[in-house]
Each structure stands twice: as structure tokens, then as C-alpha cells.
């Protein structure tokens, strides 16, 4: 689903600083909608925040955008859970976690970007395993934990040795 039209995407890509501000604003608005139990509206805001963060991470990765990506993904998942759409929440958390794992492993990225991804890995893993447990999918917990542990270990070896 594309929450942003091509013109908005291009405008945001041409001004990454403004795009970061827009992403933060969308997350704030989404949070307000979530607290007001306007879950469909909050989902739209969080989805747009995810799109912006993904566009910028692909173009010019920075630590702040990783944080925005994780926040938007987790909040989108929470809005899905509030609507009883648990499978959507799980899918969102898996996607967020996989993106963070990929950033950890990307040796082309600056060290500060990979460090931020590594620091966010525990957050995405916790959220994902919590959702899996909530849904009674305990058979997937070990796999997710083992994979994240291996990625964290490998990334730490590369960054700190």
C-alpha cells in the first residue's frame, strides 16, 4: 500500500531534513489518533511514516531514520492489535525486524548507522516475540531469537573488533 503519491515522495526525497520532520509529525498524529481510538486513521499515519523512513533509509541512511522506522512500525502494529487485526500486526513487526536485521548486516553503511540498527535490534526482537507469544506461536520464538542473536553477534564482531 502506498500512502504517499509520487509527487510527495519526490518532494520528500529532495529534502531529507524536511522528510524526517514530516515522519515525526505523522507519527505524532498517528499516536493522537490511536489514543482517540481512531485506529484506521492512525494506521494511515503510521504507514505513511514507514514509507518515508524506508525511502530515506534507501537513499541516505541515518540513525534518526532508523529510530523513526522502528517507532512507526511498532505503533502501526499496536493500532492493528487494537482493531483485532493480529496477523497484520505480526506481519508489520516481522517486516520491521527484518529491515533492522538487514541494516545491521549491511557493511556498506556507516558505522553510526549500523550501531543504531544494532541498538534497535533488541527492541524489534522484543516486540516481535511478544506478538508471537500473544498469538500462541511459541514455535516461532526460538527461531526469531536465534537469528537475531547470530546477527547481533556478527555485527558486533565487525563493528567492535
HUSULPE-V970548 format. One record per residue. PHI is phi in radians with two decimals (none if undefined). PSI is psi in radians with two decimals (999 if undefined). D_FIRST is the distance of its C-alpha to the first C-alpha in Angstrom with 2 decimals. Layout:
BEGIN
PHI_PSI_D_FIRST / PHI_PSI_D_FIRST
END
This chain:
BEGIN
none_2.24_0.00 / -1.74_2.02_3.79 / -1.49_-0.29_6.28 / -2.03_2.37_9.05 / -1.30_2.82_10.77 / -0.98_-0.62_12.77 / -1.14_-0.75_15.89 / -1.17_-0.69_14.82 / -1.02_-0.84_13.60 / -1.11_-0.73_17.01 / -1.09_-0.70_18.94 / -1.24_-0.67_17.74 / -1.15_-0.50_18.48 / -1.37_-0.23_21.88 / -2.45_1.41_22.81 / -1.01_-0.60_21.82 / -1.13_-0.76_24.11 / -1.16_-0.63_22.49 / -1.11_-0.71_19.00 / -1.09_-0.75_20.38 / -1.07_-0.77_21.84 / -1.09_-0.73_18.65 / -1.07_-0.80_16.86 / -1.05_-0.74_19.88 / -1.11_-0.75_19.93 / -1.08_-0.70_16.38 / -1.16_-0.73_17.37 / -1.08_-0.79_20.64 / -1.11_-0.72_19.22 / -1.07_-0.69_16.87 / -1.13_-0.74_20.03 / -1.08_-0.75_22.04 / -1.11_-0.71_19.71 / -1.08_-0.80_19.79 / -1.13_-0.45_23.59 / -1.56_0.15_23.81 / 1.08_0.49_22.06 / -1.72_1.26_19.26 / -1.23_-0.63_16.67 / -1.14_-0.70_13.81 / -1.16_-0.72_14.42 / -1.12_-0.67_14.79 / -1.06_-0.71_11.46 / -1.11_-0.75_9.86 / -1.14_-0.81_12.42 / -1.14_-0.66_12.09 / -1.10_-0.72_8.36 / -1.11_-0.70_9.47 / -1.08_-0.69_12.48 / -1.11_-0.79_10.94 / -1.05_-0.76_9.33 / -1.11_-0.81_12.81 / -1.12_-0.68_14.68 / -1.15_-0.72_13.14 / -1.06_-0.81_13.91 / -1.26_-0.62_17.33 / -1.13_-0.56_18.09 / -1.29_-0.57_17.64 / -1.57_-0.89_19.84 / -2.58_1.39_22.38 / -1.03_2.35_22.20 / -2.48_2.68_24.12 / -0.97_-0.71_25.01 / -1.09_-0.61_23.70 / -1.26_-0.53_20.13 / -1.11_-0.79_20.38 / -1.06_-0.76_21.53 / -1.10_-0.68_18.71 / -1.09_-0.77_16.14 / -1.16_-0.80_18.15 / -1.07_-0.83_18.64 / -1.09_-0.72_15.06 / -1.13_-0.75_14.20 / -1.21_-0.68_17.31 / -1.21_-0.65_16.91 / -1.07_-0.75_13.45 / -1.04_-0.76_15.27 / -1.09_-0.68_18.18 / -1.17_-0.64_16.35 / -1.12_-0.77_15.07 / -1.06_-0.74_18.71 / -1.07_-0.45_20.08 / -1.60_-0.01_18.34 / 1.36_0.32_19.70 / -1.74_1.14_16.40 / -1.13_-0.60_18.03 / -1.15_-0.68_16.28 / -1.10_-0.69_12.88 / -1.09_-0.79_15.08 / -1.07_-0.80_16.67 / -1.05_-0.73_13.64 / -1.10_-0.77_12.52 / -1.19_-0.66_16.16 / -1.07_-0.81_16.61 / -1.08_-0.77_13.87 / -1.07_-0.83_15.48 / -1.08_-0.77_18.87 / -1.13_-0.65_18.32 / -1.13_-0.72_17.19 / -1.17_-0.71_20.31 / -1.03_-0.78_22.44 / -1.10_-0.70_21.50 / -1.14_-0.67_22.42 / -1.03_-0.69_25.66 / -1.52_-0.15_26.58 / -1.42_1.76_25.89 / -1.20_-0.22_29.46 / -1.36_-0.30_28.53 / -1.38_2.69_27.27 / -1.08_2.66_29.77 / -1.00_-0.75_31.58 / -1.10_-0.58_30.41 / -1.24_-0.79_26.73 / -1.15_-0.62_27.52 / -1.11_-0.73_29.68 / -1.13_-0.73_26.95 / -1.08_-0.75_24.64 / -1.09_-0.71_27.64 / -1.20_-0.50_28.29 / -1.45_-0.27_24.75 / -1.04_-0.73_24.98 / -1.13_-0.61_27.21 / -1.17_-0.81_24.85 / -1.19_-0.64_21.86 / -1.15_-0.78_24.33 / -1.04_-0.81_25.85 / -1.13_-0.76_22.66 / -1.11_-0.82_21.54 / -1.19_-0.56_25.06 / -1.10_-0.78_25.42 / -1.16_-0.73_22.43 / -1.07_-0.75_23.76 / -1.11_-0.75_27.16 / -1.04_-0.63_26.02 / -1.53_0.04_24.52 / 1.31_0.43_27.76 / -1.78_0.93_26.44 / -1.09_-0.41_29.35 / -1.17_-0.34_29.62 / -1.60_-0.22_26.55 / -1.09_-0.87_27.96 / -1.04_-0.75_30.58 / -1.07_-0.80_28.33 / -1.12_-0.75_25.87 / -1.16_-0.79_28.89 / -1.10_-0.75_30.78 / -1.12_-0.81_28.00 / -1.11_-0.69_27.37 / -1.08_-0.75_31.13 / -1.13_-0.72_31.64 / -1.15_-0.76_29.01 / -1.10_-0.74_30.53 / -1.12_-0.81_34.00 / -1.11_-0.78_33.29 / -1.11_-0.77_31.56 / -1.09_-0.70_34.44 / -1.04_-0.78_36.95 / -1.19_-0.65_35.48 / -1.50_-0.49_35.23 / -1.97_0.02_38.45 / -2.21_999_40.92
END
